[in-house]
Amino acid sequence: MRIPQTITIDGEARLSHSFSLYLIRIDGRPIWLQGRMFYYFLRLVWGWHKFGAEGIHILDIEPGYNQHRYVYRLRQAIARIYPGWPIVSNNQKKRYTLIVNGKTIFAYNYDNLTGFDDTRIRRMVEDLRLAGRNDLCGNPSPIK
């Protein structure tokens, strides 16, 4: 199994008439995700920092139905560019955990991320920023 060494949440946007794409980088490889998949990925990263190996409950990612479908699409989108990384594990209790190790470095482009119209994204980014989450290595300490 392949585990990334660096995960960068850039948030740079490519806008078109039909949909928008947002940039993340896995070990330097650019991956452009559609809006909802970008939100899910950021939510999984935030959940890893907040809950650690316990994982984030699927309803805490987004309330409602069909979250599993979007997690599946997220896995497919990332696997096209970065194959061999399963991205998340599901503990069969509806909790998802980002699959990383103690050497994974997280980085965030706060300038791009704080400019989002989506208040859910801005709140997560503010949590990460206040907790000093940039170039974080190792196991997370919980976000308050």
Backbone as a printed PyTorch tensor [residue, N CA C, xyz], in Angstrom:
tensor([[[  0.8510,  -1.1800,   0.0000],
         [  0.0000,   0.0000,   0.0000],
         [  0.8920,   1.2360,   0.0000]],

        [[  0.5290,   2.1760,  -0.8090],
         [  1.2820,   3.4100,  -0.9720],
         [  0.6800,   4.4950,  -0.0750]],

        [[  1.5070,   5.1430,   0.7470],
         [  1.0560,   6.2100,   1.6390],
         [  1.7730,   7.4930,   1.2330]],

        [[  1.0420,   8.5930,   1.0440],
         [  1.6930,   9.8320,   0.6230],
         [  2.5680,  10.4290,   1.7190]],

        [[  3.6410,  11.0910,   1.2870],
         [  4.5290,  11.7890,   2.2180],
         [  4.0460,  13.2050,   2.4760]],

        [[  3.4520,  13.8490,   1.4720],
         [  2.9200,  15.2030,   1.6370],
         [  1.5270,  15.2970,   1.0350]],

        [[  0.6690,  15.9860,   1.7430],
         [ -0.6800,  16.2910,   1.2690],
         [ -0.8440,  17.7980,   1.3840]],

        [[ -1.0720,  18.4410,   0.2510],
         [ -1.2470,  19.8920,   0.2430],
         [ -2.6670,  20.2050,  -0.2020]],

        [[ -3.3700,  20.9320,   0.6370],
         [ -4.7060,  21.4030,   0.2910],
         [ -4.5210,  22.8370,  -0.2030]],

        [[ -4.5300,  23.0230,  -1.5250],
         [ -4.2480,  24.3270,  -2.1060],
         [ -5.5130,  25.1640,  -2.2410]],

        [[ -6.5420,  24.5730,  -2.8260],
         [ -7.7990,  25.2890,  -2.9860],
         [ -7.8410,  26.2220,  -4.1850]],

        [[ -6.7830,  26.2400,  -4.9970],
         [ -6.8170,  27.0510,  -6.2140],
         [ -7.9930,  26.5750,  -7.0540]],

        [[ -8.7040,  27.5090,  -7.6520],
         [ -9.9180,  27.1580,  -8.3800],
         [ -9.7390,  27.2980,  -9.8830]],

        [[-10.3320,  26.3510, -10.6120],
         [-10.5230,  26.4430, -12.0620],
         [-12.0170,  26.4820, -12.2610]],

        [[-12.4980,  27.6010, -12.7080],
         [-13.9390,  27.7860, -12.8420],
         [-14.3580,  27.6260, -14.2890]],

        [[-15.4900,  26.9700, -14.4870],
         [-16.0650,  26.8510, -15.8180],
         [-17.5610,  27.1240, -15.7120]],

        [[-18.2470,  27.0370, -16.8220],
         [-19.6830,  27.3130, -16.8170],
         [-20.4800,  26.2110, -16.1260]],

        [[-20.0080,  24.9750, -16.2320],
         [-20.7900,  23.8570, -15.6930],
         [-20.3650,  23.4360, -14.2940]],

        [[-19.0750,  23.5710, -13.9460],
         [-18.6230,  23.1750, -12.6120],
         [-17.2630,  23.7870, -12.3300]],

        [[-16.8550,  23.7020, -11.0740],
         [-15.5600,  24.2270, -10.6510],
         [-14.6740,  23.0820, -10.2040]],

        [[-13.3700,  23.2400, -10.3870],
         [-12.3930,  22.2680,  -9.9270],
         [-11.4640,  22.9570,  -8.9340]],

        [[-11.0450,  22.2040,  -7.9040],
         [-10.1890,  22.7480,  -6.8580],
         [ -8.9690,  21.8550,  -6.6900]],

        [[ -7.8280,  22.4830,  -6.4220],
         [ -6.5460,  21.8070,  -6.4360],
         [ -6.1340,  21.2660,  -5.0730]],

        [[ -5.7100,  19.9950,  -5.0740],
         [ -4.9590,  19.4150,  -3.9660],
         [ -3.6920,  18.8390,  -4.5940]],

        [[ -2.6960,  18.5980,  -3.8030],
         [ -1.4740,  17.9580,  -4.2940],
         [ -1.1380,  16.7910,  -3.3670]],

        [[ -0.8850,  15.6450,  -3.9590],
         [ -0.4510,  14.4650,  -3.2290],
         [  0.9720,  14.1750,  -3.6930]],

        [[  1.9240,  14.2750,  -2.7830],
         [  3.3460,  14.1320,  -3.1180],
         [  3.7260,  14.9770,  -4.3340]],

        [[  3.2070,  16.1800,  -4.3810],
         [  3.5230,  17.1150,  -5.4500],
         [  2.7140,  16.9550,  -6.7180]],

        [[  1.9520,  15.8840,  -6.8350],
         [  1.1410,  15.6590,  -8.0340],
         [ -0.1610,  16.4380,  -7.9250]],

        [[ -0.4530,  17.2850,  -8.9040],
         [ -1.7020,  18.0510,  -8.8390],
         [ -2.9080,  17.1670,  -9.1430]],

        [[ -3.9360,  17.3230,  -8.3240],
         [ -5.1940,  16.6050,  -8.5240],
         [ -6.3010,  17.6450,  -8.4170]],

        [[ -7.0800,  17.7600,  -9.4740],
         [ -8.1820,  18.7170,  -9.5090],
         [ -9.4700,  17.9730,  -9.1800]],

        [[-10.1560,  18.4190,  -8.1350],
         [-11.3750,  17.7580,  -7.6730],
         [-12.5780,  18.6750,  -7.8600]],

        [[-13.7050,  18.0790,  -8.2110],
         [-14.9460,  18.8420,  -8.2520],
         [-15.3040,  19.2980,  -6.8460]],

        [[-16.1430,  20.2930,  -6.7610],
         [-16.4570,  20.9480,  -5.5000],
         [-16.8090,  20.0330,  -4.3440]],

        [[-17.7400,  19.1260,  -4.5680],
         [-18.1570,  18.2610,  -3.4650],
         [-17.0540,  17.2910,  -3.0670]],

        [[-16.3100,  16.7820,  -4.0180],
         [-15.2050,  15.8790,  -3.6800],
         [-14.0970,  16.6330,  -2.9450]],

        [[-13.8530,  17.8870,  -3.3310],
         [-12.8740,  18.7020,  -2.6150],
         [-13.3290,  18.9070,  -1.1710]],

        [[-14.6070,  19.2160,  -0.9930],
         [-15.1510,  19.3890,   0.3570],
         [-14.9970,  18.0990,   1.1620]],

        [[-15.3180,  16.9520,   0.5770],
         [-15.1900,  15.6720,   1.2820],
         [-13.7390,  15.4020,   1.6670]],

        [[-12.8060,  15.6780,   0.7550],
         [-11.4010,  15.4340,   1.0630],
         [-10.9440,  16.3350,   2.2040]],

        [[-11.3020,  17.6150,   2.1380],
         [-10.9390,  18.5300,   3.2190],
         [-11.5820,  18.0940,   4.5340]],

        [[-12.8010,  17.6250,   4.4710],
         [-13.5010,  17.1610,   5.6730],
         [-12.7970,  15.9290,   6.2610]],

        [[-12.3250,  15.0190,   5.4130],
         [-11.5920,  13.8370,   5.8950],
         [-10.2680,  14.2380,   6.5390]],

        [[ -9.5770,  15.2020,   5.9400],
         [ -8.3240,  15.6930,   6.5270],
         [ -8.6100,  16.3580,   7.8700]],

        [[ -9.6150,  17.2180,   7.9080],
         [-10.0170,  17.8860,   9.1520],
         [-10.4020,  16.8520,  10.2080]],

        [[-11.1620,  15.8200,   9.7960],
         [-11.5730,  14.7600,  10.7230],
         [-10.3850,  13.9900,  11.2660]],

        [[ -9.3560,  13.7960,  10.4330],
         [ -8.1620,  13.1030,  10.9050],
         [ -7.4770,  13.9180,  11.9930]],

        [[ -7.4090,  15.2320,  11.7910],
         [ -6.8040,  16.0970,  12.8030],
         [ -7.6550,  16.1720,  14.0670]],

        [[ -8.9620,  16.1440,  13.9100],
         [ -9.8540,  16.2890,  15.0730],
         [-10.0360,  14.9820,  15.8420]],

        [[-10.2100,  13.8720,  15.1210],
         [-10.5630,  12.6110,  15.7780],
         [ -9.4710,  11.5570,  15.7130]],

        [[ -8.4470,  11.7670,  14.9140],
         [ -7.3610,  10.7980,  14.8010],
         [ -7.8390,   9.4930,  14.1930]],

        [[ -7.3190,   8.3930,  14.7200],
         [ -7.6210,   7.0670,  14.1740],
         [ -9.0730,   6.6490,  14.3940]],

        [[ -9.7720,   7.3320,  15.2950],
         [-11.1850,   7.0160,  15.5400],
         [-12.0200,   7.2950,  14.2970]],

        [[-11.6390,   8.2990,  13.5400],
         [-12.3260,   8.6210,  12.2960],
         [-13.4960,   9.5600,  12.4860]],

        [[-13.9560,  10.0730,  11.3780],
         [-15.0950,  10.9910,  11.3680],
         [-16.3380,  10.2280,  10.9330]],

        [[-17.4330,  10.4350,  11.6270],
         [-18.6810,   9.7630,  11.2900],
         [-19.1900,  10.2920,   9.9550]],

        [[-19.7640,   9.4170,   9.1580],
         [-20.2130,   9.7740,   7.8190],
         [-21.2040,  10.9360,   7.8500]],

        [[-22.0400,  11.0060,   8.8880],
         [-23.0010,  12.1090,   8.9790],
         [-22.3420,  13.4060,   9.4210]],

        [[-21.1080,  13.3180,   9.9470],
         [-20.3590,  14.5340,  10.2570],
         [-19.6280,  15.0670,   9.0260]],

        [[-19.4890,  14.2180,   8.0130],
         [-18.9480,  14.7090,   6.7420],
         [-20.0120,  15.5590,   6.0670]],

        [[-21.1930,  14.9840,   5.9620],
         [-22.3240,  15.7040,   5.3830],
         [-23.5940,  14.9750,   5.7900]],

        [[-24.5850,  15.6920,   6.3110],
         [-25.8300,  15.0220,   6.6750],
         [-26.6030,  14.5790,   5.4350]],

        [[-27.4250,  13.5600,   5.6050],
         [-28.2500,  13.0860,   4.5040],
         [-27.8300,  11.7140,   4.0250]],

        [[-28.0030,  11.4970,   2.7340],
         [-27.7520,  10.2000,   2.1350],
         [-26.7040,  10.3190,   1.0320]],

        [[-26.2370,   9.1880,   0.5650],
         [-25.3370,   9.0810,  -0.5910],
         [-23.9010,   9.5250,  -0.3270]],

        [[-23.5000,   9.7130,   0.9450],
         [-22.1140,  10.0870,   1.2230],
         [-21.1600,   9.0120,   0.7390]],

        [[-21.5370,   7.7420,   0.8670],
         [-20.6750,   6.6410,   0.4400],
         [-20.3530,   6.7480,  -1.0540]],

        [[-21.3370,   7.1940,  -1.8140],
         [-21.1410,   7.3620,  -3.2560],
         [-20.0720,   8.4240,  -3.5350]],

        [[-20.0980,   9.5150,  -2.7750],
         [-19.1140,  10.5770,  -2.9960],
         [-17.7270,  10.1730,  -2.5000]],

        [[-17.6580,   9.3960,  -1.4320],
         [-16.3640,   8.8710,  -0.9820],
         [-15.7940,   7.9460,  -2.0580]],

        [[-16.6400,   7.1320,  -2.6580],
         [-16.2110,   6.2490,  -3.7490],
         [-15.6830,   7.0660,  -4.9330]],

        [[-16.4090,   8.1180,  -5.3140],
         [-15.9650,   8.9690,  -6.4220],
         [-14.6520,   9.6720,  -6.0950]],

        [[-14.5000,  10.0920,  -4.8430],
         [-13.2540,  10.7210,  -4.4090],
         [-12.0970,   9.7420,  -4.5500]],

        [[-12.3010,   8.5100,  -4.1060],
         [-11.2630,   7.4800,  -4.2470],
         [-10.8780,   7.2920,  -5.7090]],

        [[-11.8690,   7.2280,  -6.5850],
         [-11.5960,   7.0380,  -8.0110],
         [-10.8330,   8.2200,  -8.5920]],

        [[-11.2200,   9.4330,  -8.2480],
         [-10.5760,  10.6270,  -8.7940],
         [ -9.1050,  10.6920,  -8.3810]],

        [[ -8.8130,  10.3700,  -7.1300],
         [ -7.4330,  10.4240,  -6.6620],
         [ -6.6370,   9.2490,  -7.2200]],

        [[ -7.2530,   8.0800,  -7.3180],
         [ -6.5500,   6.8910,  -7.8150],
         [ -6.1000,   7.0430,  -9.2720]],

        [[ -6.7870,   7.8620, -10.0480],
         [ -6.3660,   8.0870, -11.4430],
         [ -4.9920,   8.7540, -11.4960]],

        [[ -4.6900,   9.6160, -10.5300],
         [ -3.4280,  10.3540, -10.5230],
         [ -2.4260,   9.7330,  -9.5500]],

        [[ -2.9170,   9.2150,  -8.4350],
         [ -2.0420,   8.6650,  -7.3960],
         [ -2.5110,   7.2490,  -7.0480]],

        [[ -2.2400,   6.2740,  -7.9140],
         [ -2.7300,   4.9080,  -7.6870],
         [ -2.0240,   4.2360,  -6.5090]],

        [[ -2.7190,   3.3020,  -5.9060],
         [ -2.1340,   2.5070,  -4.8320],
         [ -2.4160,   3.0170,  -3.4340]],

        [[ -3.0200,   4.2010,  -3.3160],
         [ -3.3780,   4.7410,  -2.0030],
         [ -4.8860,   4.6130,  -1.8330]],

        [[ -5.3510,   3.8090,  -0.8740],
         [ -6.7870,   3.6230,  -0.7100],
         [ -7.5140,   4.8460,  -0.1250]],

        [[ -6.8110,   5.8430,   0.3370],
         [ -7.3040,   7.1320,   0.8250],
         [ -7.9610,   7.0450,   2.1900]],

        [[ -9.0430,   6.2850,   2.3070],
         [ -9.7430,   6.1980,   3.5900],
         [-10.0430,   4.7490,   3.9340]],

        [[-10.1940,   4.5260,   5.2360],
         [-10.6820,   3.2330,   5.6920],
         [-12.0170,   3.4610,   6.3820]],

        [[-12.8490,   2.4560,   6.3330],
         [-14.1670,   2.5090,   6.9440],
         [-14.1900,   1.4250,   8.0110]],

        [[-14.4800,   1.7980,   9.2580],
         [-14.4470,   0.8170,  10.3350],
         [-15.7640,   0.0680,  10.4980]],

        [[-16.6210,   0.1270,   9.5150],
         [-17.9200,  -0.5600,   9.5120],
         [-18.8760,  -0.0040,  10.5690]],

        [[-18.5100,   1.0880,  11.2100],
         [-19.4030,   1.7800,  12.1500],
         [-19.7090,   3.1690,  11.6150]],

        [[-19.6420,   3.2810,  10.3000],
         [-19.9060,   4.5290,   9.5890],
         [-18.9160,   5.6290,   9.9380]],

        [[-17.6760,   5.2370,  10.2690],
         [-16.6160,   6.1970,  10.5480],
         [-15.5030,   6.0100,   9.5280]],

        [[-15.0720,   7.1000,   8.9470],
         [-14.0210,   7.0830,   7.9390],
         [-12.7620,   7.7190,   8.4930]],

        [[-11.6240,   7.0880,   8.2200],
         [-10.3320,   7.5840,   8.6650],
         [ -9.4230,   7.7360,   7.4480]],

        [[ -8.7830,   8.8770,   7.3410],
         [ -7.7960,   9.1070,   6.2980],
         [ -6.6050,   8.1910,   6.5530]],

        [[ -6.1360,   7.5040,   5.5310],
         [ -5.0170,   6.5820,   5.6830],
         [ -3.7140,   7.3370,   5.4290]],

        [[ -3.0340,   7.6790,   6.5090],
         [ -1.7370,   8.3510,   6.4480],
         [ -0.8590,   7.7250,   7.5280]],

        [[  0.4150,   8.0880,   7.5330],
         [  1.2790,   7.5950,   8.6050],
         [  1.9170,   8.7640,   9.3280]],

        [[  2.7380,   8.4760,  10.3210],
         [  3.3490,   9.5100,  11.1380],
         [  4.3280,  10.3900,  10.3970]],

        [[  4.6860,  10.0340,   9.1710],
         [  5.6260,  10.8340,   8.3910],
         [  4.9180,  11.7480,   7.3890]],

        [[  3.6130,  11.6450,   7.2830],
         [  2.8720,  12.4540,   6.3230],
         [  2.8560,  13.9100,   6.7760]],

        [[  3.1920,  14.7920,   5.8560],
         [  3.2040,  16.2290,   6.1230],
         [  1.9850,  16.8460,   5.4550]],

        [[  1.2460,  17.6350,   6.2160],
         [  0.0820,  18.3460,   5.6920],
         [  0.4480,  19.8100,   5.5180]],

        [[  0.0070,  20.4010,   4.4290],
         [  0.2150,  21.8320,   4.2020],
         [ -1.0730,  22.4070,   3.6240]],

        [[ -1.3450,  23.6620,   3.9490],
         [ -2.5820,  24.3200,   3.5460],
         [ -2.2570,  25.6860,   2.9740]],

        [[ -2.9140,  26.0570,   1.8860],
         [ -2.7990,  27.3970,   1.3410],
         [ -3.9480,  28.2050,   1.9370]],

        [[ -3.6820,  28.8090,   3.0840],
         [ -4.7390,  29.5210,   3.7960],
         [ -5.2700,  30.7080,   3.0100]],

        [[ -4.4380,  31.3340,   2.1820],
         [ -4.9040,  32.4680,   1.3800],
         [ -6.0330,  32.0360,   0.4470]],

        [[ -5.8530,  30.9030,  -0.2390],
         [ -6.9070,  30.4140,  -1.1330],
         [ -8.1020,  29.8790,  -0.3530]],

        [[ -7.8400,  29.1450,   0.7110],
         [ -8.9120,  28.4460,   1.4220],
         [ -9.8310,  29.3870,   2.1960]],

        [[ -9.3190,  30.4940,   2.6830],
         [-10.1820,  31.4250,   3.4300],
         [-11.0530,  32.2560,   2.4990]],

        [[-10.7950,  32.1940,   1.1890],
         [-11.6020,  32.9370,   0.2310],
         [-12.8230,  32.1930,  -0.2760]],

        [[-13.0730,  30.9850,   0.2110],
         [-14.2180,  30.1990,  -0.2490],
         [-15.5330,  30.8170,   0.2180]],

        [[-16.5500,  30.7320,  -0.6410],
         [-17.8820,  31.1960,  -0.2610],
         [-18.5540,  30.2360,   0.7180]],

        [[-18.1940,  28.9760,   0.6530],
         [-18.7920,  27.9350,   1.5000],
         [-18.3320,  28.1230,   2.9440]],

        [[-19.2650,  28.4530,   3.8280],
         [-18.9060,  28.7050,   5.2320],
         [-18.4150,  27.4410,   5.9270]],

        [[-18.8430,  26.2650,   5.4710],
         [-18.3630,  25.0230,   6.0880],
         [-16.8650,  24.8790,   5.8670]],

        [[-16.4050,  25.2040,   4.6580],
         [-14.9750,  25.1340,   4.3550],
         [-14.2230,  26.1810,   5.1530]],

        [[-14.7480,  27.3960,   5.2130],
         [-14.0600,  28.4550,   5.9670],
         [-13.9360,  28.1120,   7.4460]],

        [[-14.9680,  27.4820,   8.0300],
         [-14.8990,  27.0800,   9.4460],
         [-13.8360,  26.0080,   9.6730]],

        [[-13.7760,  25.0110,   8.7780],
         [-12.7480,  23.9740,   8.9230],
         [-11.3550,  24.5670,   8.7840]],

        [[-11.1770,  25.4510,   7.8200],
         [ -9.8820,  26.0790,   7.6000],
         [ -9.4930,  26.9240,   8.8150]],

        [[-10.4440,  27.6190,   9.3780],
         [-10.1560,  28.4170,  10.5760],
         [ -9.7610,  27.5120,  11.7500]],

        [[-10.4370,  26.3800,  11.9160],
         [-10.0450,  25.4060,  12.9530],
         [ -8.6030,  24.9480,  12.7500]],

        [[ -8.2690,  24.6150,  11.5160],
         [ -6.9170,  24.1400,  11.2060],
         [ -5.8850,  25.2480,  11.4280]],

        [[ -6.2240,  26.4610,  11.0200],
         [ -5.2930,  27.5770,  11.1740],
         [ -5.0640,  27.9050,  12.6400]],

        [[ -6.1380,  27.9660,  13.4260],
         [ -6.0180,  28.2810,  14.8470],
         [ -5.2400,  27.2050,  15.6070]],

        [[ -5.3390,  25.9760,  15.1360],
         [ -4.6130,  24.8820,  15.7850],
         [ -3.1690,  24.8060,  15.2850]],

        [[ -2.7860,  25.7280,  14.4020],
         [ -1.4140,  25.7430,  13.8860],
         [ -1.1200,  24.5840,  12.9700]],

        [[ -2.0980,  24.1630,  12.1840],
         [ -1.9290,  23.0070,  11.3110],
         [ -1.3470,  23.4040,   9.9740]],

        [[ -0.0530,  23.4070,   9.8810],
         [  0.6270,  23.5380,   8.6020],
         [  1.9560,  22.8330,   8.7450]],

        [[  2.2530,  21.9790,   7.7890],
         [  3.4560,  21.1500,   7.8670],
         [  3.4610,  20.3130,   9.1370]],

        [[  2.2970,  19.8080,   9.5020],
         [  2.1630,  18.9760,  10.6940],
         [  2.6390,  17.5690,  10.3890]],

        [[  3.4510,  17.0180,  11.2400],
         [  3.8990,  15.6480,  11.0840],
         [  3.3720,  14.8190,  12.2610]],

        [[  3.1620,  13.5760,  12.0270],
         [  2.8470,  12.6570,  13.1050],
         [  1.3810,  12.6320,  13.4630]],

        [[  1.1060,  12.0440,  14.6140],
         [ -0.2500,  11.8620,  15.0670],
         [ -0.8570,  13.1990,  15.4760]],

        [[ -2.1380,  13.3750,  15.1930],
         [ -2.7650,  14.6440,  15.4940],
         [ -3.0670,  14.7800,  16.9750]],

        [[ -3.0420,  16.0150,  17.4340],
         [ -3.6400,  16.3140,  18.7210],
         [ -4.9880,  16.9130,  18.3860]],

        [[ -6.0160,  16.6200,  19.1600],
         [ -7.3740,  17.0060,  18.7620],
         [ -7.5420,  18.5220,  18.6080]],

        [[ -8.3460,  18.8900,  17.6330],
         [ -8.7730,  20.2800,  17.4770],
         [ -9.8790,  20.4840,  18.4810]],

        [[ -9.8180,  21.5260,  19.2170],
         [-10.8520,  21.8110,  20.2330],
         [-12.1200,  22.2800,  19.5870]]])
